[in-house]
Amino acid sequence: MKTVVSIEEWKKRFQAVGLDEEAMQKWHRLFEEENPSGHQSFLEWLGASPEEIAVIRRM
């Protein structure tokens, strides 16, 4: 098993189970609201740059 999954791979998995862009945004907002430090760690695990993380977390 890979230790890192790219953001694009993760998005493809979301799409494969039927999530559209709006649902993915909702998922991120919920994650950020309920567990901001976990969201930060998850985005780092996905290999997002600090700049990408800042943008995603502001959404």
Residue frames as a rotation matrix with the C-alpha (Angstrom) as fourth column:
MET 1
0.578 0.816 0.000 0.00
0.816 -0.578 0.000 0.00
0.000 0.000 -1.000 0.00
LYS 2
-0.125 -0.583 0.803 1.23
0.495 -0.738 -0.459 3.47
0.860 0.340 0.381 -0.83
THR 3
-0.373 -0.066 -0.925 1.97
0.910 -0.218 -0.351 5.69
-0.178 -0.974 0.141 2.14
VAL 4
-0.630 0.182 -0.755 0.87
-0.120 -0.983 -0.137 8.79
-0.767 0.004 0.641 0.25
VAL 5
-0.072 0.681 0.729 -2.20
0.953 0.262 -0.151 9.28
-0.293 0.684 -0.668 -1.91
SER 6
-0.924 -0.308 0.227 -2.29
0.371 -0.868 0.331 12.34
0.095 0.390 0.916 -4.13
ILE 7
-0.566 0.739 -0.365 -5.07
-0.295 -0.595 -0.748 14.88
-0.770 -0.315 0.555 -3.98
GLU 8
-0.353 0.419 -0.837 -6.09
-0.930 -0.054 0.365 13.89
0.108 0.906 0.408 -7.50
GLU 9
-0.770 0.061 -0.635 -6.31
0.012 0.997 0.081 10.20
0.637 0.055 -0.769 -6.52
TRP 10
-0.841 0.463 -0.280 -8.43
0.348 0.067 -0.935 11.13
-0.414 -0.884 -0.217 -3.52
LYS 11
-0.427 0.693 -0.581 -10.75
-0.678 -0.670 -0.302 13.26
-0.599 0.265 0.756 -5.66
LYS 12
-0.511 0.208 -0.834 -11.14
-0.676 0.502 0.539 10.40
0.530 0.840 -0.116 -8.15
ARG 13
-0.876 0.203 -0.439 -12.18
0.391 0.830 -0.398 8.11
0.283 -0.520 -0.806 -5.30
PHE 14
-0.639 0.672 -0.374 -14.74
-0.022 -0.503 -0.864 10.66
-0.769 -0.544 0.336 -4.13
GLN 15
-0.346 0.497 -0.796 -16.08
-0.915 -0.367 0.168 10.95
-0.209 0.786 0.582 -7.66
ALA 16
-0.761 -0.012 -0.649 -16.19
-0.297 0.895 0.332 7.15
0.577 0.445 -0.685 -8.05
VAL 17
-0.765 0.511 -0.391 -18.58
0.638 0.523 -0.566 6.92
-0.085 -0.682 -0.726 -5.10
GLY 18
0.032 0.886 0.462 -20.78
0.932 -0.194 0.308 9.66
0.362 0.420 -0.832 -6.52
LEU 19
0.224 0.028 -0.974 -19.55
0.628 -0.768 0.122 12.85
-0.745 -0.640 -0.190 -4.84
ASP 20
0.542 -0.054 0.838 -19.65
0.699 -0.524 -0.486 15.93
0.466 0.850 -0.246 -7.02
GLU 21
-0.416 -0.790 0.451 -17.62
0.412 -0.606 -0.680 19.08
0.811 -0.097 0.578 -6.45
GLU 22
0.056 0.537 0.842 -20.26
-0.585 -0.666 0.463 20.55
0.809 -0.519 0.277 -4.14
ALA 23
0.929 0.305 -0.211 -20.29
-0.052 0.670 0.740 17.41
0.367 -0.676 0.638 -1.95
MET 24
0.209 -0.933 -0.294 -16.48
0.819 0.331 -0.469 17.36
0.534 -0.142 0.833 -1.80
GLN 25
-0.433 -0.307 0.847 -16.48
-0.064 -0.927 -0.369 21.00
0.899 -0.214 0.382 -0.67
LYS 26
0.519 0.716 0.467 -19.05
-0.593 -0.092 0.800 20.17
0.615 -0.692 0.377 2.00
TRP 27
0.773 -0.308 -0.555 -16.89
0.483 0.852 0.200 17.26
0.411 -0.423 0.807 3.18
HIS 28
-0.280 -0.949 0.144 -13.86
0.652 -0.299 -0.697 19.57
0.704 -0.101 0.703 3.52
ARG 29
-0.216 0.254 0.943 -15.86
-0.455 -0.881 0.133 22.24
0.864 -0.400 0.306 5.38
LEU 30
0.823 0.568 0.019 -17.20
-0.317 0.431 0.845 19.66
0.472 -0.701 0.535 7.80
PHE 31
0.459 -0.749 -0.477 -13.74
0.758 0.610 -0.229 18.17
0.463 -0.256 0.848 8.36
GLU 32
-0.461 -0.667 0.585 -12.30
0.310 -0.739 -0.598 21.65
0.831 -0.095 0.548 8.98
GLU 33
0.090 0.587 0.805 -15.08
-0.630 -0.593 0.502 22.62
0.772 -0.552 0.316 11.39
GLU 34
0.907 0.419 -0.038 -15.02
-0.257 0.622 0.740 19.38
0.334 -0.661 0.672 13.39
ASN 35
0.698 -0.715 0.033 -11.30
0.480 0.502 0.719 18.61
-0.531 -0.486 0.694 13.42
PRO 36
0.926 -0.300 -0.231 -9.06
-0.378 -0.748 -0.545 21.41
-0.009 0.592 -0.806 12.10
SER 37
0.043 -0.978 0.206 -5.81
-0.859 0.069 0.507 19.80
-0.509 -0.199 -0.837 13.22
GLY 38
-0.042 0.022 0.999 -6.85
0.197 0.980 -0.013 16.47
-0.979 0.196 -0.046 11.72
HIS 39
0.903 0.385 0.191 -7.74
0.283 -0.199 -0.938 18.22
-0.324 0.901 -0.289 8.47
GLN 40
0.589 -0.770 -0.246 -4.32
-0.795 -0.606 -0.006 19.87
-0.145 0.200 -0.969 8.43
SER 41
-0.235 -0.700 0.675 -2.61
-0.526 0.675 0.517 16.50
-0.818 -0.233 -0.527 9.01
PHE 42
0.343 0.465 0.816 -4.72
0.423 0.699 -0.576 14.84
-0.839 0.543 0.043 6.31
LEU 43
0.991 0.035 -0.127 -3.83
-0.088 -0.550 -0.831 17.51
-0.099 0.835 -0.542 3.75
GLU 44
0.195 -0.981 0.015 -0.15
-0.927 -0.179 0.331 17.19
-0.321 -0.079 -0.944 4.65
TRP 45
-0.152 -0.192 0.969 -0.42
-0.109 0.978 0.177 13.40
-0.982 -0.078 -0.170 4.26
LEU 46
0.727 0.498 0.473 -1.88
0.430 0.207 -0.879 13.97
-0.536 0.842 -0.064 0.78
GLY 47
-0.181 -0.922 0.343 1.28
0.931 -0.048 0.363 15.91
-0.318 0.385 0.866 -0.06
ALA 48
0.704 0.476 0.528 -0.35
0.617 -0.778 -0.122 19.31
0.352 0.411 -0.841 -0.42
SER 49
-0.421 -0.848 0.324 2.01
0.585 -0.526 -0.617 22.25
0.693 -0.070 0.717 -0.24
PRO 50
-0.620 0.164 -0.767 1.61
0.663 -0.412 -0.625 24.78
-0.419 -0.896 0.146 2.57
GLU 51
-0.875 0.294 -0.385 0.13
-0.417 -0.861 0.290 27.19
-0.246 0.415 0.876 0.03
GLU 52
-0.562 0.688 -0.459 -2.39
-0.156 0.457 0.876 24.61
0.812 0.564 -0.149 -1.23
ILE 53
-0.467 0.355 -0.810 -3.34
0.830 0.492 -0.263 23.74
0.305 -0.795 -0.525 2.35
ALA 54
-0.809 0.136 -0.572 -3.96
0.207 -0.845 -0.493 27.40
-0.550 -0.517 0.656 3.18
VAL 55
-0.758 0.549 -0.353 -6.26
-0.616 -0.423 0.665 27.76
0.216 0.721 0.658 0.16
ILE 56
-0.440 0.593 -0.674 -8.18
0.191 0.795 0.576 24.56
0.877 0.124 -0.463 0.89
ARG 57
-0.533 0.199 -0.822 -8.63
0.844 0.191 -0.501 25.40
0.058 -0.961 -0.270 4.56
ARG 58
-0.882 0.218 -0.417 -9.98
-0.117 -0.960 -0.254 28.88
-0.456 -0.176 0.873 3.73
MET 59
-0.804 0.582 -0.120 -12.71
-0.074 0.102 0.992 27.47
0.589 0.807 -0.038 1.46
